[in-house]
Amino acid sequence: MAQTTSKPRASTPASTRSGVTRRWLGVSGAVVLTVLVVALLYTGAAAPRELSDPGTFTRWALPLSKGIHNIALSAVIGSLIFAVGILPLHLTWSGNRRKGQHDDGVEHPAFTRTMTLAAGAAVLWTLSALAVMVLTYSDVAGIPLSGDPSYTEGLLAFLTDFDTGRAWLSESIIAAVVATLTFGVRNLTGLALTTILAFGGLVPLSLIGHAAGGDDHYGAVNSIALHLLGVTAWVGGIIVLAVISPKLSAGAVQPLTGAGSPRATDRDITAVVLQRFSTLAGLAFVLVFFSGVINASIRMADPTQLATEWGTLVLIKAAGTILLGVIGYMHRKWIIPQLDVRKTAKAVLWQLITVELVIMAAVSGVAVALARTAPPVPEELQPDATPARILTGYDLPPELTPLRWLTVWRWDWLWVAFAVIVAVAYVLGMLKVRRRGDRWPVLRAISWMVGLAALTYVTSGAPTVYGMVLFSAHMVGHMALTMVVPLFLVLGAPVTLALKALTPRQDGTRGIREWILIGVHSRFSKLITHPLFAAANFAGSIIIFYFSPLFGLALRYHVGHELMNLHFLLTGYLFVLTMIGSDPVPKRAPYPLRLLLLFATMAFHAFFGVTLMGGTSLLQASWFGNMGRDWGPSALVDQQLGGAVTWGIGEIPTLAVALGVAVVWSRSDARERKRVDRAAERTHDAELDAYNNMFAKLQEQDRKRGM
């Protein structure tokens, strides 16, 4: 019997859609260039300087290179996100194989094209980063590009001795490594690590440019980091959609080996891909819009400065962002639900995506010009800056009083965004579980919210503000992050809730639920959640951190400060999780060992605290000793007070955890007794009867021997 073939559906041919995609990508590139040129002319950012002019080529090539760099970086991150969590890696089987079974040898065409885009964009990212690095030196030094040996020596000094140079050098190295990995890695776990590394390329960018100065350095850096995070995921996703659109609905059945053999089918996955990206794009829009508002407010002294050239560009960028958000809302609410119902919906969808791509190109051009335009608020350090301003980037706060522990705030927008996002996700997950008819304890939700509130206070309240000038306040924040916040977060059982609320995927892709399970069962998880490792890390890291240069790096560098907060939080969370957590971990310690580890860490914290209380040498004397405080105790007395804080705060939560271990132990024994009783009822005490019979036989044998 002749083999039948499926009838192709009436749709635009893939070759035609590929031509349309290339045309619109070209149009978008022209829009970026046009808008960038107009914006630079409007603001005068590319005009010749009276002093130290780098030349016409540098003035125009630098913003153009930055525009190419930003688009390439977005395309890389967007491609990797799609490869790791949105697109299927392999084709699915039809015919003789079970429906939904995957072929490990045949890549899905959309995945293949996505990784091709990632590799090409990564190469462009690397080259553009190198170009920006060289052109930035020419711009900062006010020297035209040349092959003079003195120019090369100056460039090397710029890359090693100045923050901006080091940032672009780091960016170029990260881009080169990511480019290499995108060519060779096809394992999803390896691609996930590559994605994390690509996101790491945003860190140097957030530390330079307009984030490098101003009245709120940390706020500016964090808001730009959130802005870049949202922009790259959003813009990169739209670029990927435009490139892979012909491969989402090819609809052709492809024979693999011959007649009668299983066949791999490229199903229409347009709706599923867009639904997944729509959720990500919605979150990205919120991050982009609100981080942009925060950053703009830091750069302005009052709203009237929106009338300046810089303010005009900000308003244009904000309007474009809102318009893009409206289009995204149209995707989610009107177009995507009709893809399987109306034949014309798909044509409308791709029209909207091309319009969105062009608008994004225009907004990207405005953003590059905005970065080249001086904001209204000066960013340079003033000549009469105080010692505290020079060291910390902020003026010395007023004397610390009991009331100011509650009223003094400086928002850390990274942690605020984290707290808001996971709080909303937790509530949505709890509601989903309850709508399904399952039970989720309210006390767990309350504990989670209390933990997030405490986290926000520690990272944005007085412990952070005064922790930069007082060692004792710093230790309050440290011990709260390590002992208090994790206690409440662990009791919230977020991993268990996520596994209950998230729906397992059936198409071979890895969503959040799948990645959680992989993480929980990984070898790395087995290491860091091992009770002995968690306890050693919890107790030992405090010594390593404070008696090494790491403490100084955390004080002087914003990245170090944020990594310090993250480390303390994770260290405490993992330790408490191994003690009393209900979330799944590869291995749990017996209850007696848990109590032993708890009391050992308590003794260790007490030893550290007593050492500080009796110490006569000042930790980081060049920092705390040169703050210029005219209030409060001396730096050494304050450090000794910090030792008492370490001892005091560390003991109470540890005792609370020990009490929790005792309670969990008691409940475990009670459950075991109930299990044994139920088993005895089912078997009519068969185990007990067998046990008694064994002793009866032994007694009978002894009696016979004695006869």
N, C-alpha and C positions, 0 to 999 in steps of 0.2 A: 504494500500500500504506500502510496506516495506520501512523503512527509509534508504536513501542512505548516504554513507559516502564519504568524499573527498579522492581521491587517493593521497597518499603521493608522494612527488617529490623525484626524485633520488638524494640523497645527503647523506653525511656522517651521520650516526645515532648520536643522541644527546649523548648517553652513550659513544660512541667511542670518540666523541669530548671532553667529560668531562675527559676521561682518558688521552687524549693527552694534555689537559690543565694542569692537575695535574703533568704530566711528565715534561712539559716544565717549570712549576713553580719551580719544584724541581731542574731542571738543572740550572735555573737562580739563585736560592739560593746558589748552589754549586759554580757558577761562581763568585758571590759576595765574598764568603768566600775565594776562591782561589786567586782572584785578590788582595783582601785586605791583605792576608798573604804575597804574593809576594811583594806588594808595601811597606809594613812595613819593610820587610827584606831589600829591596833595599835602603830605606832611613835611616834605622837604628832607626826608631821612636820607635820600641818596644825593643830596646837593653837595657840592665841594665844600670842604672845611677851610677856614682861614688858617688854622694851625694844624700841623701833622695830618695832612690829607693823604690817605692811602692810594689815591689814584682812581680814575673812573672805573677801571676794570674791577677792582675790589669792591667799590661802592655798589655796583650792580650785580656782580657775580655772587657776593656773599648772601644776600637775601634769596637769590634764585637757588643757590645751592641748599640753603636751609629749607626752602619750599620742597625741593626734590627729596631732601632727607626726611622731612616730616611725612610725606606721602609714602615713601618707600618703607619707613618704619611702621606706619599704620598698616600697609599691605602685608608686611611680614607677620605682625601680631594678629591681624584678622585671619590670615591664612592658617596660622597655627591653632587658633581657637577653633576654627571650623574643622580642622583635621582631628583635633583631640576630642572635641565634645559635640559636634553637630553632624558631621558627615559620616556615613558608613565607610569603613576601610575596604571592605570586599563586596563583590557582587553577591546576590542571593540566588539560590538554586530554584529551578522549577523543573517539571518533568518527573524523572524517576526518583529524585531525591525528595526528602521530606520538606515541605514548604517552610521557608524561613531559614533553612540551613545555609551556612556560609561556606564559600570556597576560599580557602586560605591562599590560593595561588593566583587569583584574579582580582586586581584592584578595581575599585569602583571608579568609573571615568571621572566623576566629579572630584574624588579624592586625589586622583593623579594630577588633574589640572590644578587643583589647589596647591599641591606641593610643588608643582612647576612654578606657579606664581610665587610661592614662598621663597624658592631658591633664587629666582631672578630678582625679586624685590630685595632679598638680603644682600645680593651682590651690589645692587644699586645703593642700598643703605650704607654699605661699607665704603664705597667710593665717594658718596656724597659726604659722609662723615669726615673722611680724610680731607676732602676739599674744604669743608667748613673749618676744619682745624687749622689748615694753612692760611685760609683767607681771614680767619678771626685774628690770628697773630698780626697779619698785615694791617687789619683795621684798628686793632688796639694800639699797636706800635706806631701807626701813622706812617708806614713805610710801604711803598709799592712793591709788588712781587719782583724778585730778582734772584739771580743765581750767585750773588756775591757771598763769599765765605762768611762775612760778618752777619749777613741775613740768616744764614743757616745756623750759626751759633746762637743768635737771638731766638730763633724758633725753638731750638733745643732747650734753652733756658725757660722759655715760655711754657713748654710742655712738662717741665719737671718742677718748676718753682712757683707757678701761679695756678690758682684754683681753676680758672677758666680753661687753661691749657691742659691741666690734668684731667678735667672733666671730658674734654673732647678726645683726648687720647684714650681714656677709658671707654668712651662711647665707640670709638673706632675698633678697639680690641674686641669688645662685646659683639659688635656687628660682624666682624670677621669670623669669630667662633660660631655664631649662629648661622652664618652663611655656609660654613663648612658642614655643620650638622644637618641643615636642610637638604643637602645633596645626598647624604648617606644614611640618615636615620629614617626608618619606616615603622619601627616598633612604637606603639602608642605610649608606652611608659617613657621611652626615650624622647618622644616628641613632646610629652608633657613637661619634662625637665627642660627641653629646649625652649618651650613657651615661657617658663619661669625665667630663664636666662634672658630672653628677649624683653620681657617686662622689666628686667633689671637694667636694660638700656635707658629706661625712663628716669632712673635715679640721677645720673649726671646732669640730664637736661633740667631737672627740677631745682638743681642747686646753682644754676647760672642764670644769666639774663636778668630780668626784672626781679627775680626771687633773691638776688644776692644781697640786697640791702633793704632799706626802708625801716619804718618804725616797728614793724612786726615781722621779723625775719622768719621765725618758725611758722607763723601763719601763712606767709607768702609762699614758702617752700612747700608746705603741706597742701595748700589749695592748688598750686600748680601741679603737684604730683597727682592729685585727684583729677584735675582737669586733663592732664596727659593720659591718664589711665582710661578715662571715659572716651576721649577723642580717638585714641588709637583703636580701641575696640569697636567703636561706632563706625568711624570712617573706613577702617580696614575691613569691617564686615560688609559694608556696601560695595567696596571695590571687589571683594571676593564674589559676592552675589552677581555682580555685573559680568565677571569673567567666567564663572562656572554655569551661568544660566542655561547654555545649550546642553549641558550634561545632566541637568536635573530631571529632564523629562524626555529623554531620547526614545524610550518606549520600545526599543528593538530587542528581539530575542536573539541571543548570540549562541550558535552551536559551538561546542568546545572541541569534541574529538571526532564525532561522526554520527551516522544515523543510529537512533535508538539510545544515544548516550544522554546523560543529564545535560541540561542547558542552564546557563546563567542568564538572568534577566535583569536588565537595567530598568527598574521600576521608576515611576514618576514620584519623586520624593520632594517636589517643590513645596507642597503645603507643610510637610513635617519640618523641613529645613527652615522655612520662613517663620513658623511658629516658635522654634527654638531660638532663632536669632532675634525675633521680636522681643522676647523677654529680656535678652541681653541688651538690646538697643534701648529699651525703656529705662533700664537701670543706668546705662551710659548717658542717656539724655539728662537724667536727674543729676548725675555727677558733674557733667559738663556745665549745665546751667548754673547750679548753685555754687560750684567752685569758682566759676567765672564771676559771679556776683561778689563773692567773698574777696577774691583777688582784686577786683576793681575797686571795692570799698577801701582796701588797704592802700591803694595807690592814689586815692583822692582825699583831699582835706575836707571838701564839701561838695554837694551835688552840682553846684554851678560850674565845676570844672569839666562836666560832661560837654560843655560848649567848646572846649579846646579841640585841636586836631586829634589828640589822643582819645578824648572822650567821644568824638564822633565815630572813630573806628570801633570803639567799644560798643556803642549803640548799634552800629551796623552788624557787628558780629553777634550781638544778643538777638537782634531781629532775625538774622539768618538761622540761628540755633532754634528759636521758637518755631519758625516756619518748618524746619526739619522735623521738629517734634510733632507738629500737626500732621505732616505727611506720614510719619511713623504710626501715629494714632489711626490714621485712615487705613494703613496696612492691616493693623491688628484687629480693628473693629469691623471693617466693611469688606476688604478685599480678600484676606486670607480665608474667612469662613465660607466664601462663595467659590473658591477655586475648584471644588469638586461638583459644583452645581451649575454654574454659568460658564459657557465656553469663552465668553469675552472677558472674564475676570482676569485671566492670566495676561492677556494683552494689556489691560489697564494696569496690572501690577508692574510689569516691566517698564511701562511708560513712566509710572511714578518713581520707580527706582532710578531711571536715567535722569529724571528731573532732580531727584534727591542728590545724585552724584554731581550734577552740575552746580547745584547750590552749595554742596559741601566744598567743591573746588573753589568757589568764590569766597566762602568763609575762610578756607585755608589760606588763600592769598591775603585776606585782610589780617589774619592772625600773624603771618610772617611780617607784614608791614608794621603791625602793632608792636611786635617785639623789637623793631628797629626804631621805635618812637619813644622819646623820653616821657615818662609819666609826670603828672603834675607835682607829686610829692617827691622831693629829692631823695636819692638813695645813698648818697655818699656820707661817710662818717664825718660829723662836724668837728672842726678843730678843737672845740672846747668840750669834747666828749668826756664823761666821767670814767673812772676806772671800771665801774660795773658795766657801762655801756660798751666799752672797748672789749671787755672779756666776754660778756654774755649777749651783746646785741640789744640789751634793754637797759633803761635807767634803773637805778636801785629802787626796789619797792619800799613802801613805808614800813616802819617797825612792825614786826609780827605781834599781833595781839590775839586773844581767843576769838574775838569776833571776826578778825581777818582770815582765820582759818576757813570761814564759810563764805566770805564776801569777795575775796580776791580771786579772779579767774583770768586765764589766758588760754583761749581755746586751741586745743590740738586737733585740727580738723581731720587728720587721718583716723584718730581713735574715735572721734565723734561720728564720722561716717561709718566706721566699722560697727559701733554700738547701735546706730540707727538701723543699719541694714540687717544685722543679725537679729535685732529685736523684732523688726517687721517680719522677717522670715520665720522666726519662732512662732509668732502669733498666727501667721497664715498656716503654718504646719499644724499647730494645735487645733485650729478651727477645722482643717481638712480631716484630721483624725477623728474629731468628735462628730463631724457630719457623717462620717462613715459608720458611726455607731460604736467606735472604740473609746476607751476611757483614757484620759490623760490628766494626772493629778494637777490641781490648781496650784498646790504648794510648790511644785517643780517650776511652774511658770513664774511664780512670785520670786523664787530663789534666783532664777535666771535674770529677771529684770533688776533685782537688787544688785546682783553681781555686775551687770552692765552699768548701772548708775554709779556704783563704787569705782568701776574702771574709768568712767568719764571724769569723776571727781579727782582721782589720783593723777590722771594724765593732763587735766586741764585746770585743776583748782590750785589751791595753795601749796600742796606738796610739790608740784612742778614749779610754780612761780618762785617760791622761797627755797626750793631744793637746789636752785642754781646759785644761791648765795649763802645758804646755811646747810652744813653737813647734817645737822639733826633733822631738818625738814626733808632732806634727801632720803634719809633712812626711814622716815615715816612712809614716804612713797614707796620705797623699795620693799619694806616688810608688808605693806598693804597689797602691793602687786603680787608678792610671792605667797602670802598666807591668807589674806582676807578675801580678795577678789576671786581667786581660784576656788575657794571653799563654796561660795554661792554658785559659781558657774558650773562646777562639777555636779552639784545637786540638781541642776536644771536638766541634766541628761540630754544634751542637744543632739548627740549622734543617734541615740535611740529614737528620738522624735523624728529626725531626718529619715532614718530607715523605714519608719512607719508611714510617714507622710508621702515620700517620693515614690512614684510609680516605676517599677523596673522596666527598662527598655527591652524590646524584643527584636530590634533590627541590627544588633551587633555593635551599636555605638555605645559609648560610655558617657552617661550623664553624671550628675553629682552623686547619685546613689551608688553607681558602679565604682566611681573613683573613691568614695568613702570606704567601700568594702575592700577594694584593692589596698588602700592605705592601712586599714585595720589589720589585714592579714599579711602585710609585707614584712620582709626581714628587718627593715629599718624600724617598723613599729614594734616588732618583737624585742629589739634592742632597747629603744628609748622608754618602753613601758615595762621593761623588766624591773621588778621591785628593787633589786640591788643597784642597778644603774640609775634609776630614778632617784633613789635616796642619796647615792654618791654625788650625782649631778646637783641635787637640791642643796646638799650641805657643802660640797666642795667648791662650787662655782662662786660662792660669796668670797672665799679666800683668794681664788685666782683673780677675780675681778678687781677687788679693792687693793690688792698688793701687787698689782702689775700695771703696765701702761694703759690697760683697757679702760680704767676709770677716767684717766685724763682724756682719752679719745672721746669717751661718752660726754664729757663736759664741754669739750671744745668743738665738736663736730655734730651737726644736727643728725646725720645718718647714724652716728654712734649713739646718740641719745635715744633715737627710736629703736635701734637694735637692742639697746639695753632694756628698754621697756618690754619689748617682745620676748627677750630671753627670760627675764624675771617672771613674766606672766606664764610662759610655756613651762618653765621649770616647775613653778608652783602647781600649775594645772596637772601636769603629768604625775607629780608626786601625790597630790590629793586623789587623783583618779585611781592610782594603784592601791590607795588605802581604803576609800569608801565609795568610789564611783560605781554607778550601775551601767555605764556605757560599756560596750564590748571591748575587751583587750585580749591579746593572745595568751597571756598567762597572769594569774593572780597568786600572790604569796599566801601561805597559810596564815591564819589570824595571829598566832603567837609571834611569827616573824614580823608581821605588820606592826604590832605593838613594840617589838624590840627596835625596829627601824625608826619608829616615831620618837621613842625616848632617846635614841642615839642622836638623831638630828636636833632634838631639843637641847641636849647637852652640848652639841657642837655650836649651836647659835648662842648659847649662854657663854661658852668659852670665847667666841668671837666678840660678843658684847663686852665681857669683862676685860678683854685685851684692849679694846678701844677706850674703855673707861679709865684704865690705868696707863694708857700710852702718853708719852711726852713728845713724840714727833708727829708733825702735822702731815696728814695725807693730802697730796696735791697742794702743797704750800703756795706754789706760784699762782694758784687759782683762788682758793679760799683766803689765803693770807694777803692778797692784793686787791680785795674787793672794795676797799674804801668805805666800809660800813662805819657809821657814826652812832649806831644803836646796837643793842643786844650784847651778848657775851663775846669774848675774844674767840678767834677761830679755834684755838686749842680747846678751850672750855666747851665750846659748842660741839666739837668733835667728841669729847668725852660724854656730853649729853646724848649725842647720837648713839654711842655705845649702849647707854642705858635704854634708849628707845629700842634698839635691836634686841636686847635681852627681854624687855617687857612685852613688846608687841609679839615677839616670836613665840613666847611661851603660851599665851592664852589661846590662839588658834590651834596650836599643836595639841593642847589638852582637849580642845573641842573635837579635833579629828580623832584623838585616841578614844574619847567617849563614843564617837560615831562608829569606830571599829568595834568597840565592845557591843554596841547595840546591834550592828550587822551580824556579829558573831552569834549573839544570842538568838536573833531571828533565824539564822542559818541552822542552828541546833534545833530550834523548834520545828522548822520545816522538815528536818531530817527525822525527828521523832514522829511527826505526823506521817511521813512517808513509810516509815517502818511499821507503824500501827496499821496503816491501810493495807500494806502488804501482808501483814499477819492476819488481818480479817479475811483477805481474799483466799489465803492458803490454809486458814484454820490453824494458825501457829505452826505450820509445818517446819519452819526453820528452828523454832524453839523445841519442838518435839524431837527433831533430829539431833539437836544439841544435847538434850537430856538423855536420849537413847545412847549417844556416844559415851557419856559418863557412866551410864548403867552398864554398858558392855565392859568398860574399863574396870568398874568395880567387880563385876562378875569374874573377869580374868584374874584380878588380884585375889579374890576369894578362892578360886580353884588352885592357884599357886600355893596358897597357905594351907590347903588341905593335905 
